[in-house]
Amino acid sequence: MAKKAEKYTFIDLFAGCGGLSEGFYRMGFEALAHVEINHFACETLRTRMRYYGYKNPMDDVIEHDITSEDIITRLDGAVKGRPVDIIIGGPPCQAYSTAGRVRDGKGMASDPRNFLFESYVKILNYFNPKFFVFENVTGILTARVNGHPIFPQIIKALGENYKVIDDPKILIHNSANYGVPQLRKRVIIMGVRRDMVDKDPIDLYSAVKKTHYDPEMPEENRGKLLRYVDVKDAIGDLPSVEPGQDASTNEFYYPCNNAFLKRIGTQGIHPLMDHICRKHNDLDRERFRVMISNHWSFGEMRRKRPDLEHEHARVFDNSYVVQWWDLPSKTILAHIYKDGFQFIHPDLAQARTFTVREAARIQSFPDDFVFEGSRGEKYKQIGNAVPVLFAEALAKSIRSNLKDLVR
């Protein structure tokens, strides 16, 4: 933890269950307030604040619509006049995501979430922190609302009082490059308050250090970067689970026998939470087995084993996806709360989808992180979260740049 004199403060907007704020907690930042509308995500945030010793999580987690007239008043009540060093967060991404636009016949043009960034900007300009971090899906770069690109509008609004960068080459980050066992590309907009003449946004980006190469990175660019963290590194130590079974236990021996596990857990006997698997019917389990044993995609299985074809004609070749042991997982999505078929466990003997804890591991949540709500709510929170170790890399950069200001 940082020394008391270096205890920097943050407000987390659109906080979800706290993946982004967890990275800042881990780097010694103090949370002044979280704003989130989902009740169960708020309960998760409060539980985590208690874990870190906060005394008033009921007040510090503002369970409220961020577009409400009184949101500034509520935040003022939590912040209590203390200086705010940084604001972090990202509006819900469904309206900007490519998948969301495909599912919606009008390309999400009428979705009110398109303009939630305005609430972020309103709060940002009110509290006037030194820096901000704004996270979103890469689809934000190409999304159009009523025929107009939304990204330039967001950059213009954020840039009113802050220096920002709009170059996608600088803004897009893959979480696999920061030790997360998952290929997850996201846009990170970081801003520096305009009156800070000795700092520029590029300083913030330069201090976000890649630690791992990903499978797509050309060999000549890998240099001394570590190999990516794969699915086996992330979940290979967890006990087998049958579909429909809860294998959670108060006494699980965590081996912590690789670098990733050492970052998210502690060696020894500890509770294993949320190792709960959905039920699957026999036909789906046979599909899983055939895909795993032949190392097939769902499309290959449909063509080579028509007897296992899906009864719904409108299925896609990536409707079922095995996450292979020796690669990072594909991007964990909030859709995992519906069925989990895009996250099939690679072990032939288990023939099932990921448990809640496995999904949390893929998002690099610490093993002692407690999610509140039903199993479906937990999956949804995990799918919507920023991977913790990526958030930690961002927090590390922000902290080093804040320290520069007082030298």
N, C-alpha and C positions, 0 to 999 in steps of 0.2 A: 504494500500500500504506500501511496505517496505520503510525504511528511505533511504535518498539519498546515504549514505555511504554503504548501503547494496544492491545497485542496481546491481544485477548480470546480465550478458549478455548472450544471446544465438543466435545461428544460427539454423534455421529450414529448413531441407532438405526434399524434397518430401512433401511439406507443406500441400498440399490439400487446403481445405478452412480454415484451422487453428484451428481444434479441439485441437490438442496437444499444439500449441502455446497459445491458449486461457487459458489453465490451468496454463501456466507459466506467462502470463500477470496477471492473478488473484492473483498470489503469488508475484507480484512485480518485475518480471524479465523484462529486457529491450531487445527488439528484435533488432538485428543488421542487419539481412537479412533473407529473406525467398526465397527458390528456389522452383519453381513449373512450370510445363509445360502447364497445362490446363488454358486457357485464363480466363474462368469465375471464376474458383477457385482463380486466381490471383486478379481478380476484387473484390471478396469477401474479400481476405486478405487486399487489399488496403483500402477498406471501413472500415474494423475493425481497421486498424492502425490509420485512421483519427479519429475514435471514441475515441481511446486512446491518441490522441493529437500528433501523429507523423507528422512531417512536410514534409517528403519526401517519401511517400509510393510508388511513381512511381519508385524511385531508389532502395528503400529497398526491394521491391518485384521483384525478378529477374525472369521474365517470359522467361524461356530458357530451353533447353535440358541439363540436368545435365551431360550428357556424352560428351558434347562439349569440344573441346580443350581449349576454353577460359573461362571455368567456374570459375577457380580460379581467373583469372584477374577480372572478373565481381564481384565476391565476395569481392575481395580486395578493389574494388571501393566503395562498400557499407560499408564495415567494417572500412575502413579508419584508419587502424593501431591500432584500439582499442582492448584491450585484450578480448578474447572470453572465457567465463567461462564454457560454455557447448554447445554441439551440440546435437540436438534432431531430430527425424524423423524416417521414415521407408519406404523402397522401396515399390512400388505397389505390392499388395499381390496376384494378380490373378494367377501368375505363381506358387505360393506356396500353394494356397488354394486347399483343397480337391475337392471342387466343380469345380474349374477351370480344375483340372486334369481329372475329370470325363468327362467334356464336350469336352475336347481336346483328340482326338484319340491317340496322342503320349504322353499323360501325361504332356504336356507343356514342353517337353524336349528341343524343339528348340526355346522356347520363349526367346527373348533377355532380358526380364525383370528378368530372373533368375540371371543375373550378375550385376544388378544395384547396389547391395551392394558394388561393387568395387568402384563406384563413391563416395559413402558415406565414405568409408575407405580412399580414396585419399584426400578428403576434411578434414576429421578428422585428418589425420596425418600432413596435411599442417598447420592447425590452432592450433593444439595441445592443445585443451581445457583441463581443469582439469578432467571433467567427460563427458560421453555421455549417451544418451538414444536412443536405437534402438528398434522400435516397429514392430511387424509383427504377422501374423496369426499362429495358432498352427501347421498348415500344413507344416510350414518351417522345423519342426523337423523331418519329414518323407519324404520330397520331394527329388526326385532323378533326377539328370540331367546327361544324357548320361550314365546312369547306376551307377552313383556315388552319395552318399548322399550330399546334398548341405550344410546342417547345420554345419558339421565339418569344411568345407571350410570357412564359414562365421565367425565361432568362431576363427579360426586360423588367418584370416585376421584382425579381430577386435583386436585380442590379440597381435598383433605385438608390439604395443607401450602401450597397456592398459591391466590391470588386469581384467579378465572377469570370469564368472561362466557359466558352460554348463549344470547344473543340471535342467531338466525340472520341477522338484517339486518346485524349487525356481523361475524359469523363467515364469511359467504360472500364469496369474492373471485373475480373473473374475471380470468384471466391476461392477457387482451387489454387490460385497463386499465393494464397495466404494461409495455407495449411488446413483448409476446409475440405473434407472428403466429398466434394460435390462441384460439378460444373454449373456455375450460376453467375451469369453476366448481369451486372446492374450498372445503372448510371448514378454516379455520385457527383453532385454539384456542391462544391465547398466555396464559401465566400468569406472575404475579409472586409471589415468595416472600412469605409472610404477614408476616414480620418487617420487610419493607421498607415502612415507613409512608408514605414520600414518593412511592411509585409505585403506580399502579393499572394493571390490564390495558388500560383505555381509552387510557392514555398510549402503549402499544405500538401499538395500532391506529391512533391519530391520526397517528402518524409514518409509517405505510405510505401513501405518497402516490401517488394515481392520476396517471398522466402522459398517458394516451390515453383517448379515448372508444371504445366498441364500437358496432357497427352497431345494437344494440337500445336504446342509450341515447337517451332523448328529447332533442330538440334543445335544449330549455330547460335541461337539466342539463349540457350539454357545456362551457359556459363557455370557458375558454382551453385546455382539454385538446387535445392533438394528435390528428389522425386516426389510427385504428387502423392497425397494420402489417398489410398484406395478403400473400397468398401470393406475388404478384409481387415485392414488396419482399424477401421471404425467400429465394426460390429462383430468381428470374428470371435471375440471372447465371450459373447453373450450365450446363455444356455438355449438349447433347442426348445421350440414352442410348437405345439399342435394348433391348427386353426380352431378358434373358439376358446383357447386356453389362456389363463392368466398365470404367467410364470414369475410374476413379481415375488420378491422375498425380502425379508428383513436381514437375511444373512447370505450375501453373495460375495464371493471372493473376487475382488477386482485385481487382476494381475498387473494392469498398467504396464504392459510389456512392450510398448512402443512409444515413440515420441508424442503421437497424437493423444493416446489414452492418458499419458502423464499430464497433458495440458488440461484435460477435462475431468479427471478423477484422481483419486488417491489410492495407492496400493493398500490392500487389506480387506477386511470384512466390513461391508457397508450395506445398507438397504439398496435393492434394485427395484426401482419404481417404474410403473407403466409399461412393463414388458408383457403387453396384452395384444393378442392377435384376433383379428376378425374370423368369423366362420366362413368357409368356402364350400361350395357344392362339389360333388365328385367330378363333374365334367370340367370345371375350372381347374381343379387340382391336377387332372390329367393333362390339360393344356400346359400348365406350369411345368410338369415333369418332362413333357416332350420338348418344350422350348429349352429347358435347362440342359437336358441330357444331350441334345443335338446342337446346342449353342445357337439356336435359331431366334430370329426376330418373330414377332407375331405374324407378320406378312409371309415369311417363309413357311411357318406352320400352316397357315391357311391354304397356301398353294400345294404343299407337300402332303398334308394330312387333311383333306377336305371333310373327312368324317368328324373332325373337331371344329369345323366352321361354326362361327357364332350365329345364333338364331336371328339376331338383329342385323339386317343387311347393311345398315349404315354404321359400320364400324371402320376404324382406321387401322392402318398397319402398325401404329404405335399405341393402340388401345391397351395392349398388354406389353409390358417391358420388363425383362429381367435385368437387374442391376448386378453386373458381373463382379466377382471377387477382386480382380486385378485392375479395376478402373475406378475412378471416382464415380459417384452416383450422378445420374441426371438431376436436373433442378427439381427440388422438392416443391410441390405446388399446393395451394390451399385445397385443390380438388381432391387431394388424398383423403379428405374426410368423407368423400362419397363412396369410394370403392377400393382405392389402393392398388388397382391393377397395373399401374405404371411403375410400381415399386415392388416387384416380385423378388423374394429372397433367392440368392443363387444356390442355396443348398438343396440338392435333389431330394434328400431324405425328408426335408420339412415341407416343401412344395406349398408355400404360403406367401402372403404379402408382409410388408414390414410392420412390426409392432410400433406403438407410440414411442417407446424408448429408442428403437432403432432409427426412426425418423428424426428424433431429437439429436441423436449422435451424428447423423448425417448433416444436421444443421449446426453441429459443434456446440450444442448446449452442454454445460457441465452435468455430470451424472447426478448431482444433488439438486438439480433444478426441478421444482415442483410445478406441474401444470394443473390448473383447477378446471372443473367442469366435467362433462361427459367425455367418453372416449372420442366421439366425433368432434367435440369442441377442442379437445387437446390437439387432434390432428390439424384442425383448421388453424389454430394459433401457431403451430410449428411451421406449417406451410407458408404462412404469411410473414414469418419472421425474417429478420436480417441474420445471417449466420454469425454466431458470437465471435469466433476468432477473426473474421473479417472486420467486424465492428471494433474489435480490440486493436487491429492494425490502424484503423482510422483514428481511434482514440489516442494511440501512441503518437501519431503525427500531430494531432491537435495539442496534446500536452507539451510536446517538445517546442512547438511554435509559441504556445502561451508562455513557456519559461523564457524564451528569447526576449519577450516583451519587457521583462523586469530586470534584465541583465544590465 
